[in-house]
Amino acid sequence: MDLKILEIASNTENNKVIDNFTHRSKNKNSICGDEMEISLIVKDNKVIDMGYQCTSCVYCQASVSLLSQKIKNKKLDEIKNFLNSFENIFENAKIVLEKNWKDFVELLDKKNAPRKECLLLPLRTVLKALKNHD
């Protein structure tokens, strides 16, 4: 396992419960059993805060940790476009990300393709939370 994955996963500053959330979603990976709950505070069409709780592997934890850092103060359309671009990420020859999202390149490297479902669970859970409130 890549040490960078462990380093990203070890940042748990957003592993918290947000009581005054505006959006929330739970999701489960049917393949391995990873579970994820994400709470968001959305104001003026931007994500102001994100909290998560998970029972999951280190790949899922790294993905949600990085997402929770990068999503704050971003407009909903930008977030949705980013999240929607990942369903076929491992089939593409080269990962092309906008500057704001470059930190995800390490996680979404082809060497991590066997853990695709783990890596995408947090992204899918945030997207589900946002779609539930469109």
N, CA, C and O of each residue as an XYZ file, in Angstrom:
536
protein
N       0.839     -1.179      0.000
C       0.000      0.000      0.000
C       0.886      1.246      0.000
O       1.935      1.287      0.642
N       0.448      2.221     -0.712
C       1.141      3.487     -0.847
C       1.078      4.283      0.462
O       0.005      4.429      1.047
N       2.213      4.790      0.917
C       2.247      5.589      2.144
C       1.436      6.877      2.010
O       0.921      7.393      3.001
N       1.324      7.392      0.791
C       0.543      8.619      0.562
C      -0.932      8.378      0.909
O      -1.597      9.265      1.445
N      -1.436      7.192      0.606
C      -2.824      6.836      0.936
C      -3.011      6.872      2.450
O      -3.999      7.413      2.947
N      -2.066      6.299      3.173
C      -2.141      6.303      4.643
C      -2.071      7.720      5.196
O      -2.782      8.064      6.140
N      -1.219      8.526      4.608
C      -1.077      9.914      5.055
C      -2.383     10.689      4.858
O      -2.817     11.419      5.750
N      -2.996     10.530      3.704
C      -4.260     11.224      3.415
C      -5.344     10.739      4.376
O      -6.092     11.545      4.928
N      -5.427      9.441      4.571
C      -6.455      8.861      5.447
C      -6.282      9.289      6.894
O      -7.260      9.350      7.639
N      -5.060      9.584      7.304
C      -4.812      9.938      8.701
C      -5.309     11.335      9.074
O      -5.394     11.667     10.256
N      -5.635     12.150      8.080
C      -6.195     13.476      8.362
C      -7.690     13.307      8.625
O      -8.481     13.122      7.700
N      -8.059     13.372      9.891
C      -9.458     13.111     10.282
C     -10.155     14.353     10.831
O     -11.108     14.241     11.602
N      -9.683     15.535     10.437
C     -10.269     16.766     10.977
C     -11.766     16.901     10.673
O     -12.486     17.555     11.427
N     -12.232     16.306      9.606
C     -13.648     16.416      9.249
C     -14.449     15.160      9.595
O     -15.613     15.033      9.214
N     -13.821     14.244     10.312
C     -14.531     13.064     10.798
C     -15.318     13.511     12.024
O     -14.853     13.393     13.158
N     -16.518     14.025     11.773
C     -17.315     14.660     12.820
C     -18.788     14.588     12.470
O     -19.167     14.339     11.326
N     -19.605     14.813     13.485
C     -21.053     14.879     13.302
C     -21.431     16.348     13.169
O     -21.027     17.177     13.984
N     -22.195     16.658     12.157
C     -22.723     18.011     11.985
C     -24.216     17.947     12.284
O     -24.979     17.312     11.555
N     -24.623     18.607     13.359
C     -26.025     18.556     13.779
C     -26.935     19.443     12.930
O     -28.086     19.087     12.677
N     -26.435     20.577     12.499
C     -27.273     21.525     11.759
C     -27.097     21.396     10.247
O     -27.104     22.397      9.531
N     -26.941     20.165      9.766
C     -26.729     19.909      8.346
C     -27.946     20.335      7.517
O     -29.076     20.366      8.004
N     -27.680     20.658      6.264
C     -28.755     20.928      5.308
C     -28.941     19.754      4.346
O     -30.010     19.594      3.758
N     -27.911     18.944      4.189
C     -27.928     17.787      3.293
C     -27.236     16.632      4.005
O     -26.228     16.816      4.688
N     -27.797     15.440      3.830
C     -27.170     14.265      4.441
C     -27.494     13.030      3.615
O     -28.542     12.939      2.976
N     -26.567     12.089      3.647
C     -26.773     10.840      2.921
C     -25.965      9.726      3.579
O     -24.895      9.949      4.145
N     -26.516      8.526      3.482
C     -25.800      7.314      3.908
C     -25.671      6.425      2.684
O     -26.523      6.428      1.796
N     -24.590      5.669      2.661
C     -24.352      4.779      1.542
C     -23.524      3.597      2.019
O     -22.782      3.697      2.996
N     -23.660      2.480      1.322
C     -22.921      1.275      1.676
C     -22.377      0.631      0.412
O     -23.063      0.559     -0.607
N     -21.148      0.168      0.490
C     -20.531     -0.563     -0.600
C     -20.976     -2.016     -0.482
O     -20.592     -2.714      0.457
N     -21.774     -2.463     -1.422
C     -22.320     -3.822     -1.356
C     -21.252     -4.897     -1.567
O     -21.467     -6.058     -1.218
N     -20.126     -4.527     -2.125
C     -19.065     -5.496     -2.385
C     -18.297     -5.842     -1.111
O     -18.053     -7.016     -0.829
N     -17.914     -4.813     -0.336
C     -17.054     -5.076      0.827
C     -17.701     -4.715      2.165
O     -17.196     -5.101      3.219
N     -18.804     -3.985      2.133
C     -19.483     -3.623      3.373
C     -19.084     -2.279      3.968
O     -19.593     -1.900      5.023
N     -18.172     -1.544      3.304
C     -17.844     -0.197      3.788
C     -19.128      0.614      3.926
O     -20.013      0.538      3.074
N     -19.224      1.396      5.011
C     -20.387      2.248      5.234
C     -19.938      3.689      5.417
O     -18.901      3.966      6.020
N     -20.745      4.600      4.883
C     -20.396      6.007      4.880
C     -21.630      6.844      5.175
O     -22.703      6.593      4.627
N     -21.476      7.843      6.046
C     -22.517      8.841      6.262
C     -21.866     10.206      6.133
O     -20.840     10.485      6.754
N     -22.474     11.044      5.324
C     -21.937     12.374      5.067
C     -23.007     13.410      5.360
O     -24.164     13.255      4.970
N     -22.603     14.476      6.055
C     -23.480     15.601      6.343
C     -22.837     16.862      5.775
O     -21.629     17.068      5.891
N     -23.664     17.695      5.164
C     -23.173     18.925      4.549
C     -23.967     20.121      5.050
O     -25.150     20.008      5.371
N     -23.309     21.253      5.113
C     -24.000     22.521      5.299
C     -23.803     23.290      4.000
O     -22.683     23.631      3.621
N     -24.913     23.552      3.332
C     -24.895     24.280      2.065
C     -25.583     25.616      2.291
O     -26.693     25.684      2.818
N     -24.898     26.678      1.879
C     -25.453     28.028      2.007
C     -25.026     28.833      0.788
O     -23.868     28.787      0.374
N     -25.974     29.570      0.218
C     -25.697     30.398     -0.959
C     -25.046     29.596     -2.083
O     -24.115     30.062     -2.738
N     -25.557     28.374     -2.294
C     -25.111     27.512     -3.385
C     -23.648     27.055     -3.244
O     -23.004     26.712     -4.236
N     -23.132     27.052     -2.008
C     -21.775     26.567     -1.729
C     -21.800     25.618     -0.541
O     -22.629     25.749      0.360
N     -20.882     24.665     -0.552
C     -20.703     23.800      0.619
C     -19.839     24.567      1.617
O     -18.692     24.911      1.332
N     -20.405     24.824      2.777
C     -19.706     25.560      3.830
C     -18.930     24.602      4.737
O     -17.824     24.910      5.181
N     -19.527     23.438      5.006
C     -18.864     22.468      5.883
C     -19.297     21.064      5.501
O     -20.380     20.858      4.953
N     -18.436     20.107      5.800
C     -18.725     18.696      5.558
C     -18.207     17.891      6.737
O     -17.087     18.095      7.205
N     -19.028     16.985      7.202
C     -18.627     16.038      8.226
C     -18.903     14.630      7.730
O     -19.816     14.416      6.932
N     -18.130     13.684      8.191
C     -18.348     12.297      7.781
C     -18.088     11.353      8.944
O     -17.320     11.642      9.861
N     -18.759     10.221      8.864
C     -18.486      9.097      9.744
C     -18.449      7.876      8.831
O     -19.262      7.741      7.916
N     -17.497      6.997      9.095
C     -17.422      5.815      8.242
C     -16.869      4.622      9.007
O     -16.111      4.756      9.967
N     -17.275      3.472      8.544
C     -16.704      2.201      8.942
C     -16.204      1.613      7.637
O     -16.968      1.027      6.870
N     -14.907      1.777      7.394
C     -14.425      1.456      6.055
C     -12.922      1.203      6.034
O     -12.217      1.376      7.028
N     -12.471      0.792      4.871
C     -11.048      0.531      4.660
C     -10.278      1.839      4.500
O     -10.877      2.911      4.408
N      -8.974      1.749      4.469
C      -8.121      2.928      4.390
C      -8.294      3.674      3.061
O      -8.111      4.890      3.019
N      -8.638      2.980      1.986
C      -8.849      3.644      0.692
C     -10.078      4.549      0.749
O     -10.051      5.684      0.274
N     -11.126      4.041      1.323
C     -12.351      4.817      1.486
C     -12.099      5.999      2.433
O     -12.571      7.109      2.184
N     -11.366      5.759      3.499
C     -11.054      6.818      4.456
C     -10.197      7.914      3.810
O     -10.408      9.097      4.076
N      -9.255      7.538      2.984
C      -8.428      8.526      2.289
C      -9.284      9.353      1.334
O      -9.147     10.575      1.263
N     -10.150      8.691      0.616
C     -11.011      9.380     -0.341
C     -11.929     10.384      0.356
O     -12.047     11.524     -0.092
N     -12.574      9.977      1.436
C     -13.504     10.875      2.135
C     -12.743     11.995      2.843
O     -13.239     13.120      2.908
N     -11.572     11.719      3.366
C     -10.783     12.747      4.026
C     -10.398     13.845      3.031
O     -10.573     15.032      3.307
N      -9.879     13.439      1.886
C      -9.477     14.407      0.868
C     -10.685     15.179      0.333
O     -10.630     16.396      0.160
N     -11.761     14.461      0.078
C     -12.975     15.119     -0.413
C     -13.485     16.140      0.592
O     -13.895     17.234      0.204
N     -13.466     15.805      1.863
C     -13.976     16.717      2.891
C     -13.135     17.992      2.982
O     -13.642     19.045      3.372
N     -11.872     17.900      2.630
C     -11.013     19.088      2.627
C     -11.236     19.938      1.386
O     -11.251     21.167      1.463
N     -11.407     19.291      0.256
C     -11.455     19.997     -1.029
C     -12.830     20.561     -1.378
O     -12.930     21.471     -2.201
N     -13.866     20.046     -0.779
C     -15.230     20.409     -1.142
C     -15.675     21.745     -0.527
O     -16.583     22.399     -1.040
N     -15.040     22.133      0.556
C     -15.465     23.327      1.284
C     -15.260     24.589      0.454
O     -14.240     24.773     -0.210
N     -16.275     25.451      0.522
C     -16.290     26.737     -0.177
C     -16.306     26.614     -1.693
O     -15.931     27.547     -2.404
N     -16.741     25.465     -2.180
C     -16.896     25.268     -3.616
C     -18.384     25.361     -3.976
O     -19.251     24.977     -3.192
N     -18.654     25.874     -5.170
C     -20.030     25.970     -5.661
C     -20.564     24.574     -5.983
O     -19.814     23.688     -6.392
N     -21.854     24.397     -5.792
C     -22.476     23.086     -6.002
C     -22.283     22.567     -7.423
O     -22.026     21.377     -7.604
N     -22.397     23.421     -8.428
C     -22.221     22.967     -9.808
C     -20.809     22.438    -10.049
O     -20.630     21.431    -10.733
N     -19.818     23.110     -9.495
C     -18.436     22.662     -9.639
C     -18.240     21.301     -8.972
O     -17.576     20.421     -9.519
N     -18.820     21.142     -7.794
C     -18.716     19.874     -7.059
C     -19.404     18.751     -7.835
O     -18.837     17.671     -8.003
N     -20.614     19.004     -8.302
C     -21.358     17.972     -9.039
C     -20.631     17.569    -10.313
O     -20.559     16.381    -10.630
N     -20.091     18.533    -11.047
C     -19.346     18.216    -12.271
C     -18.138     17.341    -11.953
O     -17.861     16.372    -12.660
N     -17.426     17.686    -10.891
C     -16.267     16.898    -10.469
C     -16.681     15.478    -10.096
O     -16.075     14.511    -10.556
N     -17.703     15.355     -9.273
C     -18.138     14.041     -8.801
C     -18.673     13.178     -9.937
O     -18.395     11.980     -9.984
N     -19.426     13.763    -10.841
C     -19.990     13.009    -11.963
C     -18.929     12.511    -12.938
O     -19.171     11.559    -13.680
N     -17.770     13.138    -12.945
C     -16.719     12.755    -13.895
C     -15.990     11.476    -13.500
O     -15.159     10.986    -14.266
N     -16.279     10.925    -12.329
C     -15.477      9.818    -11.827
C     -16.008      8.425    -12.072
O     -15.277      7.460    -11.848
N     -17.215      8.270    -12.512
C     -17.754      6.919    -12.671
C     -16.907      6.055    -13.595
O     -16.775      4.854    -13.360
N     -16.343      6.627    -14.619
C     -15.542      5.843    -15.571
C     -14.063      6.190    -15.499
O     -13.329      6.011    -16.471
N     -13.631      6.684    -14.353
C     -12.280      7.220    -14.219
C     -11.186      6.192    -14.511
O     -10.158      6.551    -15.083
N     -11.372      4.960    -14.146
C     -10.304      3.981    -14.330
C     -10.275      3.397    -15.742
O      -9.327      2.703    -16.107
N     -11.307      3.675    -16.532
C     -11.312      3.218    -17.919
C     -10.582      4.193    -18.834
O     -10.132      3.811    -19.914
N     -10.461      5.445    -18.413
C      -9.805      6.459    -19.236
C      -8.296      6.255    -19.227
O      -7.718      5.797    -18.242
N      -7.676      6.606    -20.345
C      -6.242      6.415    -20.475
C      -5.453      7.348    -19.559
O      -4.433      6.960    -18.991
N      -5.932      8.566    -19.424
C      -5.207      9.539    -18.615
C      -6.201     10.348    -17.791
O      -7.254     10.753    -18.284
N      -5.850     10.573    -16.540
C      -6.699     11.364    -15.653
C      -6.379     12.835    -15.874
O      -5.233     13.265    -15.740
N      -7.410     13.597    -16.213
C      -7.248     15.033    -16.384
C      -8.167     15.712    -15.376
O      -9.390     15.591    -15.456
N      -7.565     16.428    -14.427
C      -8.337     17.103    -13.393
C      -8.039     18.592    -13.408
O      -6.926     19.021    -13.709
N      -9.057     19.362    -13.080
C      -8.838     20.793    -12.925
C      -7.930     21.021    -11.726
O      -7.804     20.169    -10.847
N      -7.303     22.186    -11.711
C      -6.329     22.532    -10.674
C      -6.865     22.309     -9.258
O      -6.148     21.795     -8.399
N      -8.112     22.691     -9.011
C      -8.711     22.581     -7.676
C      -8.788     21.144     -7.170
O      -8.875     20.916     -5.964
N      -8.757     20.182     -8.075
C      -8.981     18.783     -7.721
C      -7.752     17.911     -7.952
O      -7.859     16.688     -7.854
N      -6.595     18.485     -8.253
C      -5.378     17.732     -8.603
C      -4.947     16.727     -7.542
O      -4.339     15.706     -7.866
N      -5.258     17.006     -6.275
C      -4.822     16.100     -5.204
C      -5.440     14.704     -5.325
O      -4.949     13.760     -4.707
N      -6.499     14.564     -6.103
C      -7.144     13.265     -6.261
C      -6.388     12.338     -7.218
O      -6.683     11.145     -7.280
N      -5.429     12.869     -7.953
C      -4.686     12.047     -8.918
C      -4.035     10.850     -8.237
O      -4.061      9.742     -8.773
N      -3.459     11.063     -7.072
C      -2.793      9.982     -6.328
C      -3.760      8.846     -5.999
O      -3.423      7.672     -6.151
N      -4.959      9.202     -5.550
C      -5.951      8.178     -5.181
C      -6.494      7.447     -6.396
O      -6.726      6.238     -6.355
N      -6.695      8.191     -7.480
C      -7.374      7.626     -8.643
C      -6.410      7.087     -9.689
O      -6.761      6.949    -10.861
N      -5.225      6.792     -9.265
C      -4.229      6.172    -10.123
C      -4.687      4.756    -10.486
O      -5.353      4.086     -9.697
N      -4.321      4.314    -11.685
C      -4.737      2.978    -12.154
C      -4.311      1.855    -11.211
O      -4.967      0.815    -11.158
N      -3.225      2.050    -10.469
C      -2.777      1.003     -9.541
C      -3.820      0.750     -8.449
O      -3.813     -0.308     -7.819
N      -4.716      1.714     -8.224
C      -5.764      1.562     -7.222
C      -7.096      1.110     -7.814
O      -8.105      1.068     -7.109
N      -7.107      0.775     -9.088
C      -8.347      0.358     -9.758
C      -9.074     -0.786     -9.055
O     -10.305     -0.783     -9.026
N      -8.364     -1.766     -8.486
C      -9.084     -2.829     -7.774
C      -9.897     -2.305     -6.576
O     -10.811     -2.983     -6.107
N      -9.570     -1.115     -6.088
C     -10.278     -0.520     -4.950
C     -11.238      0.584     -5.403
O     -11.625      1.448     -4.615
N     -11.612      0.543     -6.669
C     -12.476      1.580     -7.256
C     -13.722      1.839     -6.415
O     -14.042      2.991     -6.123
N     -14.419      0.790     -6.027
C     -15.674      0.961     -5.281
C     -15.433      1.634     -3.933
O     -16.257      2.426     -3.474
N     -14.319      1.322     -3.307
C     -13.959      1.941     -2.023
C     -13.655      3.423     -2.213
O     -14.086      4.259     -1.419
N     -12.919      3.738     -3.254
C     -12.528      5.120     -3.523
C     -13.712      5.988     -3.937
O     -13.757      7.178     -3.625
N     -14.663      5.389     -4.637
C     -15.800      6.164     -5.145
C     -16.960      6.277     -4.159
O     -17.838      7.119     -4.349
N     -16.987      5.455     -3.116
C     -18.108      5.499     -2.161
C     -18.333      6.899     -1.580
O     -19.475      7.358     -1.574
N     -17.311      7.596     -1.094
C     -17.554      8.939     -0.563
C     -18.069      9.920     -1.627
O     -18.943     10.740     -1.344
N     -17.536      9.834     -2.826
C     -17.959     10.725     -3.898
C     -19.428     10.473     -4.246
O     -20.205     11.411     -4.423
N     -19.789      9.207     -4.338
C     -21.186      8.849     -4.623
C     -22.114      9.287     -3.490
O     -23.251      9.687     -3.739
N     -21.637      9.215     -2.262
C     -22.464      9.578     -1.111
C     -22.715     11.086     -1.083
O     -23.829     11.516     -0.785
N     -21.717     11.880     -1.383
C     -21.910     13.337     -1.461
C     -22.862     13.670     -2.609
O     -23.761     14.496     -2.449
N     -22.672     13.041     -3.746
C     -23.543     13.294     -4.895
C     -24.989     12.937     -4.560
O     -25.914     13.662     -4.926
N     -25.176     11.829     -3.869
C     -26.514     11.403     -3.445
C     -27.132     12.439     -2.500
O     -28.315     12.756     -2.623
N     -26.355     12.961     -1.576
C     -26.860     13.974     -0.642
C     -27.295     15.234     -1.400
O     -28.329     15.826     -1.092
N     -26.507     15.629     -2.379
C     -26.842     16.834     -3.147
C     -28.046     16.602     -4.054
O     -28.867     17.504     -4.222
N     -28.166     15.420     -4.637
C     -29.303     15.110     -5.508
C     -30.605     14.998     -4.717
O     -31.680     15.311     -5.228
N     -30.498     14.550     -3.473
C     -31.698     14.419     -2.640
C     -32.350     15.767     -2.336
O     -33.505     15.831     -1.916
N     -31.591     16.840     -2.555
C     -32.100     18.167     -2.212
C     -32.137     19.122     -3.397
O     -32.203     20.336     -3.207
N     -32.098     18.597     -4.611
C     -32.193     19.470     -5.808
C     -33.580     20.053     -5.931
O     -33.852     20.806     -6.866
